[in-house]
């Protein structure tokens, strides 16, 4: 298994940036006819974290998702990083080449 | 989505873009010369430590009134990266690194 972080380019400074989930979302409940005191921490899934880059990256994340998932799986790493998991290095190389073809240097994979 | 560059007219933003591009290009060329695969897992730790060192060096240089331009910034960063890698046992030929950097900055 190979895991690499997925970077896009900051809309302002054009340097490679990647989102990091610093803490899980705390989801509670409201109900019409009762009070619910339950609050559950909920980690985002990989594709959910990717979508949070909208407006921050120069590329549209929904354009990217399908491309990435042809060769790997979007995951959130143990430290909250947006990562792509591959079966092997070959798939990582293949996706890297496809990202260049479709997005130029605006999206990159890195350790 | 077509990206519209709303920030490109700001000279400060353009300057920072030049700095970051310089650092990125310098690092890529350096890793290529060193024969380090761009997916090498050690790179992450090197970059994080180099960034920490770079920010301290940049802060110190700024406070002592040393002028830092786009070229100097990428040179400092490269030297920080090399220092980290040497600290982990890698041998780096001197001619792989840019000249003209004040070692007192580091």
Backbone of each chain as ProteinMPNN parsed JSONL, in Angstrom:
{"seq_chain_A": "XXXXXXXXXXXXXXXXXXXXXXXXXXXXXXXXXXXXXXXXXXXXXXXXXXXXXXXXXXXXXXXXXXXXXXXXXXXXXXXXXXXXXXXXXXXXXXXXXXXXXXXXXXXXXXX", "coords_chain_A": {"N_chain_A": [[0.847, -1.205, 0.0], [0.525, 2.202, -0.812], [0.648, 5.451, 0.351], [-0.107, 8.782, -0.343], [-0.045, 12.307, 0.058], [-2.483, 14.67, -1.101], [-2.117, 17.521, -2.921], [-3.231, 20.759, -3.789], [-3.124, 23.943, -5.511], [-2.805, 26.974, -3.779], [-5.208, 29.506, -4.099], [-4.402, 32.122, -3.865], [-1.548, 32.435, -3.382], [-0.475, 30.47, -4.949], [1.081, 28.33, -4.1], [1.802, 24.903, -3.16], [-0.77, 23.432, -1.322], [-2.556, 21.634, 1.222], [-5.507, 20.243, 2.658], [-6.121, 19.742, 6.173], [-7.624, 17.787, 8.579], [-8.141, 18.934, 11.599], [-9.562, 18.436, 13.896], [-12.293, 16.258, 14.705], [-15.585, 16.757, 13.296], [-18.159, 17.958, 15.401], [-21.13, 16.642, 15.91], [-24.38, 17.269, 16.724], [-27.841, 16.961, 17.769], [-30.998, 18.402, 17.075], [-34.422, 18.328, 17.981], [-37.942, 18.41, 17.223], [-39.792, 17.875, 19.242], [-38.53, 17.085, 21.507], [-35.634, 17.084, 23.663], [-32.362, 16.463, 22.737], [-29.462, 15.285, 23.985], [-27.234, 14.234, 22.866], [-23.996, 14.262, 21.475], [-21.888, 13.665, 18.86], [-18.617, 12.906, 17.839], [-17.427, 13.249, 14.545], [-15.52, 12.052, 12.06], [-14.397, 13.293, 8.91], [-14.877, 11.806, 5.693], [-12.601, 10.83, 3.064], [-13.345, 11.925, 0.501], [-15.086, 13.857, 1.362], [-13.458, 15.631, 2.779], [-11.886, 16.464, 0.667], [-13.735, 17.964, -0.793], [-13.92, 20.201, 0.779], [-11.954, 21.841, -0.087], [-12.849, 23.506, -1.979], [-12.828, 26.674, -3.43], [-10.485, 27.298, -2.194], [-8.393, 26.01, -3.459], [-6.939, 26.238, -6.78], [-8.143, 24.573, -8.54], [-11.257, 22.902, -9.235], [-12.646, 20.837, -6.83], [-14.531, 18.797, -7.366], [-14.066, 18.198, -9.991], [-11.777, 16.866, -9.785], [-12.085, 14.575, -8.256], [-13.118, 12.262, -9.552], [-11.041, 11.65, -11.291], [-8.91, 11.067, -9.556], [-9.907, 8.819, -8.243], [-9.77, 6.858, -10.111], [-7.39, 5.583, -9.889], [-6.778, 5.337, -7.207], [-7.77, 5.447, -3.703], [-9.542, 7.919, -1.955], [-8.673, 9.062, 1.176], [-8.681, 9.896, 4.707], [-5.866, 10.593, 6.477], [-4.083, 9.324, 9.404], [-3.38, 11.528, 10.861], [-5.174, 13.377, 10.044], [-4.796, 14.116, 7.411], [-5.393, 14.821, 3.914], [-5.406, 12.234, 1.781], [-4.299, 9.941, -0.798], [-4.758, 6.579, -1.328], [-2.96, 3.899, -2.617], [-2.678, 0.795, -4.424], [-0.131, 0.084, -5.24], [3.148, 1.437, -6.092], [3.145, 1.849, -8.804], [0.535, 2.536, -9.536], [0.398, 4.988, -8.275], [2.281, 6.442, -9.749], [1.011, 6.391, -12.21], [-1.349, 7.834, -11.705], [-0.222, 10.287, -11.077], [0.835, 11.05, -13.553], [-1.513, 11.286, -15.008], [-2.774, 13.346, -13.646], [-1.121, 15.48, -14.285], [-1.585, 15.606, -16.995], [-4.297, 16.342, -17.061], [-4.588, 18.508, -15.312], [-2.317, 20.02, -15.37], [0.268, 21.582, -13.56], [-1.203, 22.026, -11.306], [-2.215, 20.31, -9.45], [-0.882, 17.977, -7.199], [0.798, 15.006, -6.085], [2.29, 14.058, -3.046], [4.633, 12.942, -0.526]], "CA_chain_A": [[0.0, 0.0, 0.0], [1.252, 3.468, -0.855], [-0.23, 6.584, 0.678], [0.494, 10.075, -0.634], [-0.957, 13.435, 0.28], [-2.95, 15.333, -2.314], [-1.96, 18.967, -2.825], [-3.636, 21.658, -4.871], [-2.422, 25.222, -5.367], [-3.538, 28.056, -3.121], [-5.727, 30.49, -5.067], [-3.737, 33.422, -3.738], [-0.095, 32.395, -3.528], [-0.116, 29.43, -5.929], [1.987, 27.306, -3.575], [1.054, 23.664, -2.882], [-1.401, 23.369, 0.001], [-3.424, 20.481, 1.378], [-6.316, 20.417, 3.866], [-5.875, 18.819, 7.279], [-8.715, 17.763, 9.555], [-7.453, 19.077, 12.896], [-10.367, 17.737, 14.899], [-13.506, 15.806, 14.042], [-16.78, 17.588, 13.439], [-18.998, 17.538, 16.54], [-22.497, 16.688, 15.396], [-25.435, 17.024, 17.7], [-29.186, 16.849, 17.193], [-32.162, 19.103, 17.584], [-35.67, 17.662, 17.604], [-39.076, 19.314, 17.403], [-40.619, 17.599, 20.417], [-37.738, 16.614, 22.649], [-34.245, 17.551, 23.7], [-31.401, 15.366, 22.576], [-28.169, 15.75, 24.484], [-26.158, 13.45, 22.265], [-23.058, 14.909, 20.542], [-20.965, 12.63, 18.39], [-17.544, 13.358, 16.945], [-17.511, 12.558, 13.27], [-14.448, 12.352, 11.121], [-14.809, 13.367, 7.511], [-14.304, 10.814, 4.782], [-11.643, 11.447, 2.148], [-13.967, 12.774, -0.524], [-15.692, 15.0, 2.062], [-12.381, 16.577, 3.043], [-11.512, 17.025, -0.639], [-14.708, 19.0, -1.182], [-13.68, 21.405, 1.582], [-10.941, 22.677, -0.734], [-13.499, 24.41, -2.942], [-12.595, 28.074, -3.1], [-9.127, 27.462, -1.672], [-7.509, 25.571, -4.531], [-7.22, 26.787, -8.112], [-8.963, 23.617, -9.293], [-12.528, 22.535, -8.629], [-12.434, 19.483, -6.318], [-15.395, 17.781, -7.974], [-13.422, 17.795, -11.248], [-10.602, 16.075, -9.433], [-12.446, 13.354, -7.524], [-13.246, 11.114, -10.449], [-9.708, 11.341, -11.809], [-8.126, 10.432, -8.497], [-10.457, 7.509, -7.879], [-9.463, 5.849, -11.137], [-6.183, 4.841, -9.533], [-6.609, 5.157, -5.774], [-8.914, 5.775, -2.838], [-9.38, 9.112, -1.126], [-8.822, 8.753, 2.601], [-8.134, 10.866, 5.658], [-4.795, 9.916, 7.187], [-4.236, 9.253, 10.86], [-3.237, 12.879, 11.402], [-6.174, 14.243, 9.413], [-4.361, 14.583, 6.089], [-6.089, 14.348, 2.721], [-4.45, 11.338, 1.139], [-4.759, 8.952, -1.759], [-4.16, 5.279, -1.037], [-2.778, 3.111, -3.842], [-2.245, -0.597, -4.245], [1.313, 0.046, -5.382], [3.801, 2.65, -6.609], [2.786, 1.987, -10.225], [-0.72, 3.29, -9.602], [0.717, 6.368, -7.887], [2.938, 7.057, -10.907], [0.0, 6.544, -13.266], [-2.222, 8.95, -11.354], [0.571, 11.505, -11.185], [0.902, 11.402, -14.974], [-2.853, 11.704, -15.429], [-3.026, 14.666, -13.043], [-0.386, 16.459, -15.092], [-2.279, 15.698, -18.286], [-5.6, 17.009, -16.936], [-4.571, 19.717, -14.503], [-1.012, 20.679, -15.409], [0.965, 21.477, -12.277], [-2.086, 22.578, -10.292], [-2.503, 19.27, -8.458], [0.24, 17.051, -7.119], [0.893, 14.019, -5.016], [3.573, 14.167, -2.348], [4.614, 12.229, 0.755]], "C_chain_A": [[0.875, 1.245, 0.0], [0.251, 4.573, -0.546], [0.515, 7.874, 0.404], [-0.534, 11.163, -0.367], [-1.303, 14.08, -1.055], [-2.894, 16.844, -2.094], [-2.577, 19.644, -4.037], [-2.856, 22.943, -4.683], [-3.34, 26.268, -4.756], [-3.955, 29.089, -4.169], [-4.951, 31.793, -5.031], [-2.255, 33.301, -4.09], [0.428, 31.31, -4.462], [0.897, 28.415, -5.417], [1.151, 26.062, -3.229], [0.524, 23.653, -1.455], [-2.349, 22.18, 0.028], [-4.236, 20.638, 2.657], [-5.96, 19.37, 4.917], [-7.042, 18.925, 8.241], [-8.094, 17.781, 10.949], [-8.239, 18.409, 14.006], [-11.675, 17.319, 14.223], [-14.647, 16.8, 14.243], [-17.601, 17.054, 14.598], [-20.446, 17.727, 16.118], [-23.471, 16.35, 16.497], [-26.77, 16.984, 16.995], [-30.137, 17.814, 17.86], [-33.396, 18.326, 17.139], [-36.82, 18.62, 17.902], [-39.749, 19.138, 18.753], [-39.857, 17.014, 21.584], [-36.352, 17.244, 22.583], [-33.33, 16.352, 23.595], [-30.037, 15.888, 22.977], [-26.981, 15.067, 23.827], [-25.317, 14.293, 21.316], [-22.036, 13.858, 20.136], [-19.861, 13.235, 17.543], [-17.609, 12.562, 15.652], [-16.378, 12.987, 12.363], [-15.024, 12.446, 9.708], [-14.207, 12.193, 6.746], [-13.4, 11.577, 3.799], [-12.292, 12.38, 1.148], [-14.632, 13.993, 0.108], [-14.63, 16.061, 2.35], [-11.92, 17.231, 1.742], [-12.45, 18.171, -1.013], [-14.528, 20.29, -0.385], [-12.635, 22.324, 0.957], [-11.554, 23.652, -1.735], [-13.324, 25.855, -2.499], [-11.204, 28.346, -2.561], [-8.082, 27.071, -2.712], [-7.865, 26.28, -5.838], [-8.067, 25.835, -8.948], [-10.256, 23.331, -8.515], [-12.42, 21.09, -8.131], [-13.329, 18.426, -6.948], [-14.834, 17.33, -9.329], [-12.305, 16.792, -10.976], [-10.961, 14.68, -8.918], [-12.444, 12.14, -8.428], [-11.882, 10.682, -10.977], [-8.899, 10.569, -10.781], [-8.594, 9.006, -8.248], [-10.299, 6.463, -8.971], [-8.277, 4.996, -10.711], [-6.034, 4.595, -8.04], [-7.861, 5.538, -5.02], [-8.585, 7.012, -2.024], [-9.624, 8.73, 0.328], [-8.353, 9.941, 3.428], [-7.1, 10.112, 6.492], [-4.952, 10.016, 8.689], [-4.059, 10.612, 11.533], [-4.167, 13.882, 10.706], [-5.824, 14.707, 8.01], [-5.266, 14.039, 4.98], [-5.095, 13.511, 1.916], [-5.132, 10.486, 0.07], [-4.013, 7.665, -1.446], [-4.125, 4.461, -2.313], [-2.397, 1.683, -3.485], [-0.727, -0.679, -4.306], [1.827, 1.342, -6.006], [3.399, 2.914, -8.064], [1.509, 2.809, -10.396], [-0.484, 4.753, -9.239], [1.359, 7.115, -9.056], [1.909, 7.334, -12.008], [-0.925, 7.717, -12.965], [-1.478, 10.268, -11.496], [0.633, 11.984, -12.636], [-0.447, 11.916, -15.467], [-3.208, 13.075, -14.859], [-2.323, 15.765, -13.834], [-1.113, 16.686, -16.407], [-3.554, 16.532, -18.166], [-5.527, 18.37, -16.246], [-3.243, 20.472, -14.525], [-0.292, 20.484, -14.087], [0.099, 21.982, -11.123], [-2.457, 21.573, -9.203], [-1.298, 18.34, -8.401], [0.132, 16.12, -5.928], [2.261, 14.164, -4.361], [3.486, 13.393, -1.038], [4.047, 13.108, 1.868]], "O_chain_A": [[1.857, 1.319, 0.738], [-0.843, 4.621, -1.108], [1.643, 8.051, 0.863], [-1.736, 10.962, -0.543], [-0.522, 14.042, -2.006], [-3.544, 17.376, -1.193], [-2.46, 19.162, -5.164], [-2.013, 23.03, -3.79], [-4.492, 26.424, -5.159], [-3.155, 29.491, -5.014], [-4.849, 32.49, -6.04], [-1.768, 33.985, -4.991], [1.627, 31.238, -4.733], [1.513, 27.707, -6.214], [-0.06, 26.159, -3.029], [1.277, 23.842, -0.499], [-2.878, 21.768, -1.004], [-3.705, 21.124, 3.655], [-5.55, 18.257, 4.59], [-7.408, 20.02, 8.668], [-7.584, 16.765, 11.421], [-7.657, 17.875, 14.95], [-12.111, 17.963, 13.27], [-14.677, 17.567, 15.206], [-17.73, 15.842, 14.766], [-20.921, 18.855, 15.988], [-23.398, 15.29, 17.118], [-26.831, 16.974, 15.765], [-30.083, 18.016, 19.074], [-33.415, 17.739, 16.056], [-36.692, 19.525, 18.728], [-40.222, 20.105, 19.351], [-40.451, 16.509, 22.537], [-35.964, 17.848, 21.584], [-33.511, 15.349, 24.286], [-29.521, 16.827, 22.372], [-25.837, 15.311, 24.209], [-25.862, 14.969, 20.443], [-21.398, 13.239, 20.988], [-20.141, 14.001, 16.621], [-17.819, 11.349, 15.666], [-16.293, 14.144, 11.952], [-15.997, 11.775, 9.364], [-13.159, 11.663, 7.116], [-13.44, 12.805, 3.721], [-11.837, 13.509, 0.965], [-14.735, 15.043, -0.526], [-14.88, 17.255, 2.181], [-11.6, 18.42, 1.722], [-12.009, 19.216, -1.492], [-14.944, 21.357, -0.835], [-12.447, 23.452, 1.411], [-10.863, 24.518, -2.273], [-13.624, 26.218, -1.362], [-10.785, 29.501, -2.478], [-7.034, 27.705, -2.835], [-8.949, 26.846, -5.979], [-8.648, 26.242, -9.954], [-10.319, 23.502, -7.297], [-12.131, 20.196, -8.926], [-12.926, 17.267, -7.055], [-15.096, 16.209, -9.765], [-11.947, 15.984, -11.833], [-10.215, 13.723, -9.128], [-11.842, 11.115, -8.11], [-11.604, 9.489, -11.094], [-8.283, 9.55, -11.092], [-7.783, 8.098, -8.065], [-10.658, 5.302, -8.773], [-8.158, 3.838, -11.11], [-5.25, 3.737, -7.635], [-8.878, 5.902, -5.611], [-7.492, 7.139, -1.473], [-10.655, 8.147, 0.665], [-7.716, 10.863, 2.92], [-7.421, 9.112, 7.134], [-5.84, 10.705, 9.189], [-4.535, 10.821, 12.649], [-3.954, 15.092, 10.782], [-6.48, 15.598, 7.471], [-5.825, 12.948, 5.092], [-4.079, 14.015, 1.436], [-6.353, 10.336, 0.042], [-2.789, 7.66, -1.315], [-5.132, 4.34, -3.011], [-1.873, 1.403, -2.407], [-0.103, -1.409, -3.535], [1.054, 2.217, -6.393], [3.324, 4.064, -8.495], [1.415, 3.661, -11.279], [-1.092, 5.65, -9.824], [1.028, 8.27, -9.323], [1.94, 8.383, -12.651], [-1.25, 8.502, -13.855], [-2.036, 11.252, -11.98], [0.5, 13.176, -12.91], [-0.512, 12.865, -16.248], [-3.869, 13.873, -15.524], [-2.871, 16.85, -14.027], [-1.241, 17.819, -16.873], [-3.863, 17.331, -19.05], [-6.306, 19.272, -16.554], [-3.062, 21.443, -13.79], [-0.24, 19.377, -13.552], [0.626, 22.331, -10.067], [-2.961, 21.959, -8.149], [-0.754, 17.959, -9.437], [-0.522, 16.407, -4.925], [3.267, 14.368, -5.041], [2.396, 13.207, -0.497], [3.957, 12.669, 3.015]]}, "seq_chain_B": "XXXXXXXXXXXXXXXXXXXXXXXXXXXXXXXXXXXXXXXXXXXXXXXXXXXXXXXXXXXXXXXXXXXXXXXXXXXXXXXXXXXXXXXXXXXXXXXXXXXXXXXXXX", "coords_chain_B": {"N_chain_B": [[-14.627, 24.237, -13.668], [-13.517, 27.461, -14.179], [-10.593, 28.919, -13.315], [-10.21, 32.092, -11.946], [-7.927, 34.597, -11.67], [-7.897, 36.469, -9.05], [-6.13, 37.756, -7.485], [-3.763, 38.415, -8.628], [-2.945, 40.987, -9.299], [-1.933, 42.25, -7.132], [1.062, 43.504, -5.888], [2.472, 42.509, -3.673], [1.462, 39.958, -3.387], [2.267, 38.876, -5.832], [5.015, 38.929, -5.439], [5.338, 37.084, -3.34], [4.472, 34.818, -4.654], [6.539, 34.469, -6.451], [8.61, 33.91, -4.692], [7.749, 31.455, -3.539], [7.606, 29.852, -5.808], [10.25, 29.848, -6.556], [11.381, 28.447, -4.404], [10.14, 25.972, -4.714], [10.981, 25.156, -7.287], [13.763, 25.091, -6.897], [13.98, 23.115, -4.967], [12.966, 20.891, -6.315], [14.814, 20.556, -8.4], [17.06, 20.053, -6.882], [16.437, 17.624, -5.535], [16.227, 16.029, -7.783], [18.858, 16.063, -8.72], [20.054, 14.808, -6.593], [19.062, 12.326, -6.917], [16.749, 11.509, -5.658], [13.704, 9.993, -5.246], [10.544, 11.401, -6.042], [8.428, 10.494, -4.532], [9.506, 9.495, -2.256], [9.299, 8.519, 1.066], [10.715, 9.763, 3.053], [10.878, 12.389, 2.454], [8.818, 13.948, 3.433], [9.252, 14.344, 6.206], [11.763, 15.589, 6.052], [11.09, 17.98, 4.721], [9.353, 19.157, 6.579], [11.003, 19.61, 8.806], [12.905, 21.218, 7.585], [11.377, 23.416, 6.939], [10.759, 24.416, 9.443], [13.306, 25.152, 10.323], [13.923, 27.002, 8.338], [11.994, 29.019, 8.747], [12.796, 30.023, 11.2], [15.332, 30.979, 10.521], [14.659, 32.868, 8.611], [13.193, 34.675, 10.109], [15.143, 35.535, 11.913], [16.972, 36.719, 10.155], [15.422, 38.745, 9.095], [14.942, 40.273, 11.403], [17.482, 41.185, 11.958], [17.875, 42.965, 10.033], [18.698, 42.135, 7.533], [18.576, 42.026, 4.037], [16.2, 40.224, 2.269], [15.521, 38.648, -0.645], [13.649, 37.248, -3.41], [15.319, 35.322, -4.528], [17.249, 34.924, -2.561], [15.69, 33.837, -0.539], [14.956, 31.3, -1.535], [17.465, 30.166, -1.687], [18.233, 30.115, 1.007], [16.298, 28.375, 1.977], [16.972, 26.035, 0.629], [19.475, 25.469, 1.7], [18.717, 24.996, 4.315], [17.205, 22.681, 3.988], [19.19, 20.97, 3.053], [20.82, 20.883, 5.284], [19.2, 19.526, 7.113], [18.982, 17.054, 5.832], [21.653, 16.229, 5.732], [22.049, 15.924, 8.431], [20.742, 13.592, 8.805], [22.353, 11.76, 7.76], [22.862, 11.8, 5.035], [24.986, 12.337, 2.246], [25.929, 15.301, 0.777], [27.003, 16.838, -2.049], [29.015, 19.778, -2.187], [28.753, 21.415, -4.411], [26.168, 21.11, -5.13], [24.657, 22.882, -3.892], [23.466, 26.277, -3.629], [25.636, 29.157, -3.825], [26.878, 31.931, -1.906], [25.559, 32.419, 0.58], [24.898, 33.624, 3.744], [26.228, 32.042, 6.408], [25.76, 32.671, 8.982], [23.164, 33.315, 9.156], [21.91, 30.909, 9.375]], "CA_chain_B": [[-14.51, 25.565, -13.052], [-12.39, 28.209, -14.694], [-9.974, 29.702, -12.257], [-9.996, 33.505, -12.241], [-6.895, 35.068, -10.753], [-8.347, 37.752, -8.495], [-5.09, 38.311, -6.616], [-2.519, 38.599, -9.369], [-2.546, 42.383, -9.473], [-1.305, 42.737, -5.902], [2.511, 43.271, -5.99], [2.936, 41.675, -2.556], [1.086, 38.575, -3.719], [3.146, 38.426, -6.916], [6.342, 38.693, -4.855], [5.307, 35.813, -2.615], [4.375, 33.727, -5.643], [7.889, 34.265, -6.982], [9.373, 33.242, -3.633], [7.343, 30.053, -3.418], [7.991, 29.135, -7.026], [11.694, 29.66, -6.469], [11.647, 27.366, -3.452], [9.662, 24.717, -5.294], [11.873, 24.777, -8.391], [15.082, 24.758, -6.339], [13.892, 21.833, -4.28], [12.772, 19.825, -7.302], [16.1, 20.348, -9.08], [17.969, 19.477, -5.894], [16.081, 16.215, -5.363], [16.566, 15.344, -9.035], [20.315, 15.882, -8.749], [20.402, 13.84, -5.544], [18.497, 11.021, -7.268], [15.72, 11.152, -4.676], [12.393, 9.814, -5.862], [9.625, 12.413, -5.506], [7.499, 9.853, -3.606], [10.271, 8.965, -1.133], [8.547, 8.911, 2.262], [11.542, 10.58, 3.943], [10.767, 13.784, 2.04], [7.859, 14.684, 4.269], [9.941, 14.743, 7.437], [12.788, 16.571, 5.688], [10.455, 19.274, 4.419], [8.802, 19.748, 7.808], [12.133, 20.105, 9.608], [13.523, 22.311, 6.838], [10.49, 24.576, 7.06], [10.954, 24.932, 10.803], [14.613, 25.812, 10.31], [13.824, 28.137, 7.419], [11.217, 30.094, 9.366], [13.652, 30.635, 12.246], [16.394, 31.715, 9.828], [14.033, 34.015, 7.956], [12.834, 35.602, 11.183], [16.383, 36.1, 12.423], [17.532, 37.595, 9.125], [14.547, 39.914, 9.026], [15.142, 41.086, 12.603], [18.795, 41.828, 11.949], [17.891, 43.933, 8.943], [19.278, 41.604, 6.291], [17.622, 42.041, 2.929], [15.911, 38.902, 1.709], [14.697, 38.731, -1.85], [13.095, 35.958, -3.815], [16.425, 34.394, -4.773], [17.86, 34.593, -1.267], [14.766, 32.982, 0.215], [15.039, 29.911, -1.996], [18.797, 29.684, -1.304], [18.189, 29.793, 2.442], [15.483, 27.17, 2.142], [17.725, 24.868, 0.143], [20.509, 25.169, 2.689], [18.037, 24.394, 5.474], [16.86, 21.318, 3.59], [20.434, 20.201, 3.004], [21.275, 20.683, 6.669], [18.359, 18.464, 7.684], [19.311, 15.774, 5.192], [22.987, 15.85, 6.199], [21.868, 15.484, 9.801], [20.229, 12.214, 8.793], [23.385, 10.887, 7.212], [23.064, 11.864, 3.587], [26.115, 13.151, 1.79], [25.481, 16.251, -0.239], [28.157, 17.561, -2.612], [28.904, 21.234, -1.993], [28.336, 22.118, -5.631], [24.728, 20.936, -5.332], [23.967, 23.937, -3.16], [23.806, 27.612, -4.118], [26.648, 29.892, -3.061], [26.499, 33.261, -1.435], [24.596, 32.503, 1.671], [25.566, 33.896, 4.991], [25.935, 30.93, 7.3], [25.282, 33.152, 10.275], [21.697, 33.327, 9.113], [21.446, 29.614, 9.829]], "C_chain_B": [[-13.31, 26.266, -13.656], [-11.858, 29.11, -13.599], [-9.755, 31.131, -12.728], [-9.01, 34.026, -11.206], [-7.263, 36.456, -10.236], [-7.218, 38.469, -7.758], [-3.823, 38.726, -7.352], [-2.058, 40.033, -9.533], [-1.808, 42.933, -8.257], [0.198, 42.461, -5.947], [3.044, 42.385, -4.857], [2.626, 40.204, -2.824], [2.011, 38.049, -4.827], [4.542, 38.124, -6.381], [6.375, 37.358, -4.128], [5.198, 34.639, -3.568], [5.756, 33.417, -6.199], [8.754, 33.53, -5.955], [9.04, 31.761, -3.591], [7.725, 29.248, -4.645], [9.486, 28.854, -7.012], [12.055, 28.505, -5.552], [11.263, 26.02, -4.05], [10.602, 24.237, -6.404], [13.233, 24.337, -7.864], [15.059, 23.384, -5.682], [13.768, 20.681, -5.264], [14.086, 19.509, -8.0], [17.091, 19.655, -8.145], [17.688, 17.986, -5.704], [16.426, 15.412, -6.615], [18.063, 15.06, -9.083], [20.762, 14.832, -7.739], [19.866, 12.441, -5.864], [17.436, 10.562, -6.277], [14.362, 11.125, -5.355], [11.388, 10.771, -5.223], [8.598, 11.81, -4.547], [8.225, 9.214, -2.415], [9.633, 9.453, 0.176], [9.369, 9.776, 3.214], [11.348, 12.062, 3.677], [9.862, 14.58, 2.966], [8.549, 15.221, 5.535], [11.014, 15.778, 7.146], [12.176, 17.95, 5.469], [9.951, 19.946, 5.692], [9.91, 20.336, 8.675], [12.806, 21.289, 8.915], [12.684, 23.577, 6.958], [10.65, 25.23, 8.424], [12.255, 25.729, 10.885], [14.565, 27.089, 9.466], [13.098, 29.306, 8.072], [12.021, 30.785, 10.459], [14.722, 31.502, 11.582], [15.84, 32.992, 9.204], [13.726, 35.094, 8.993], [14.072, 36.314, 11.718], [16.979, 37.091, 11.42], [16.728, 38.888, 9.042], [14.798, 40.847, 10.204], [16.492, 41.783, 12.621], [18.964, 42.697, 10.713], [18.508, 43.44, 7.65], [18.194, 41.568, 5.21], [17.439, 40.619, 2.4], [15.018, 39.09, 0.488], [14.268, 37.33, -2.253], [14.203, 34.917, -3.981], [17.056, 33.943, -3.446], [16.981, 33.62, -0.493], [14.9, 31.53, -0.23], [16.413, 29.326, -1.664], [18.818, 29.269, 0.157], [17.424, 28.498, 2.651], [16.266, 25.928, 1.732], [18.818, 24.476, 1.131], [19.902, 24.537, 3.943], [17.709, 22.934, 5.183], [18.1, 20.431, 3.601], [20.943, 19.902, 4.403], [20.499, 19.543, 7.327], [18.776, 17.103, 7.134], [20.697, 15.294, 5.609], [22.906, 15.311, 7.618], [21.337, 14.061, 9.899], [21.141, 11.285, 8.012], [23.591, 10.94, 5.72], [24.262, 12.753, 3.262], [25.645, 14.027, 0.645], [26.685, 17.001, -0.758], [27.94, 19.07, -2.501], [28.381, 21.935, -3.244], [26.857, 21.89, -5.97], [23.936, 22.082, -4.694], [24.367, 25.295, -3.702], [24.858, 28.267, -3.233], [26.014, 31.096, -2.409], [25.394, 33.258, -0.404], [25.361, 32.695, 2.959], [25.226, 32.811, 5.998], [25.46, 31.404, 8.66], [23.762, 33.222, 10.323], [21.161, 32.01, 9.654], [21.976, 29.317, 11.229]], "O_chain_B": [[-12.204, 25.726, -13.647], [-12.572, 29.941, -13.038], [-9.178, 31.354, -13.792], [-9.24, 33.904, -10.003], [-6.989, 37.472, -10.875], [-7.335, 39.654, -7.442], [-2.919, 39.318, -6.762], [-0.9, 40.275, -9.871], [-1.137, 43.962, -8.344], [0.592, 41.298, -6.035], [3.967, 41.599, -5.067], [3.431, 39.322, -2.523], [2.479, 36.912, -4.762], [5.182, 37.169, -6.821], [7.323, 36.587, -4.276], [5.77, 33.578, -3.318], [6.109, 32.254, -6.396], [9.53, 32.641, -6.306], [9.932, 30.914, -3.605], [8.125, 28.089, -4.532], [9.935, 27.775, -7.399], [12.918, 27.688, -5.872], [11.992, 25.04, -3.9], [10.971, 23.064, -6.453], [13.791, 23.339, -8.32], [15.994, 22.595, -5.822], [14.38, 19.628, -5.084], [14.438, 18.342, -8.176], [17.857, 18.787, -8.562], [18.616, 17.177, -5.714], [16.861, 14.264, -6.527], [18.486, 13.96, -9.44], [21.703, 14.074, -7.976], [20.18, 11.481, -5.161], [17.246, 9.362, -6.079], [13.931, 12.108, -5.958], [11.378, 10.937, -4.003], [7.953, 12.555, -3.809], [7.613, 8.468, -1.65], [9.451, 10.654, 0.37], [8.81, 10.447, 4.082], [11.61, 12.897, 4.543], [10.12, 15.751, 3.246], [8.433, 16.399, 5.872], [11.168, 16.74, 7.898], [12.682, 18.955, 5.968], [10.102, 21.156, 5.865], [9.767, 21.433, 9.215], [13.225, 22.245, 9.568], [13.223, 24.679, 7.065], [10.673, 26.456, 8.537], [12.297, 26.827, 11.439], [15.109, 28.123, 9.853], [13.536, 30.452, 7.963], [11.932, 32.002, 10.621], [14.987, 32.62, 12.023], [16.463, 34.052, 9.261], [13.975, 36.278, 8.767], [14.062, 37.524, 11.946], [17.434, 38.17, 11.799], [17.287, 39.979, 8.932], [14.861, 42.065, 10.035], [16.639, 42.845, 13.224], [20.076, 43.114, 10.388], [18.811, 44.238, 6.762], [17.064, 41.14, 5.445], [18.409, 39.913, 2.122], [13.911, 39.619, 0.581], [14.494, 36.359, -1.532], [14.028, 33.757, -3.608], [17.351, 32.766, -3.239], [17.482, 32.687, 0.134], [14.953, 30.628, 0.605], [16.526, 28.131, -1.389], [19.349, 28.216, 0.509], [17.852, 27.628, 3.411], [16.223, 24.9, 2.409], [19.055, 23.291, 1.368], [20.502, 23.654, 4.556], [17.911, 22.061, 6.028], [18.072, 19.301, 4.087], [21.435, 18.808, 4.676], [21.079, 18.7, 8.012], [18.905, 16.13, 7.877], [20.904, 14.099, 5.818], [23.605, 14.361, 7.971], [21.463, 13.407, 10.934], [20.759, 10.172, 7.65], [24.415, 10.199, 5.185], [24.509, 13.77, 3.911], [25.045, 13.556, -0.322], [27.331, 17.728, -0.004], [26.831, 19.57, -2.694], [27.656, 22.926, -3.153], [26.355, 22.407, -6.968], [22.735, 22.237, -4.915], [25.486, 25.46, -4.187], [24.958, 27.969, -2.043], [24.793, 31.251, -2.37], [24.419, 34.003, -0.508], [26.349, 32.01, 3.225], [24.07, 32.671, 6.398], [24.837, 30.65, 9.407], [23.157, 33.193, 11.395], [20.114, 31.97, 10.301], [21.688, 28.258, 11.786]]}, "name": "protein", "num_of_chains": 2, "seq": "XXXXXXXXXXXXXXXXXXXXXXXXXXXXXXXXXXXXXXXXXXXXXXXXXXXXXXXXXXXXXXXXXXXXXXXXXXXXXXXXXXXXXXXXXXXXXXXXXXXXXXXXXXXXXXXXXXXXXXXXXXXXXXXXXXXXXXXXXXXXXXXXXXXXXXXXXXXXXXXXXXXXXXXXXXXXXXXXXXXXXXXXXXXXXXXXXXXXXXXXXXXXXXXXXXXXXXXXX"}
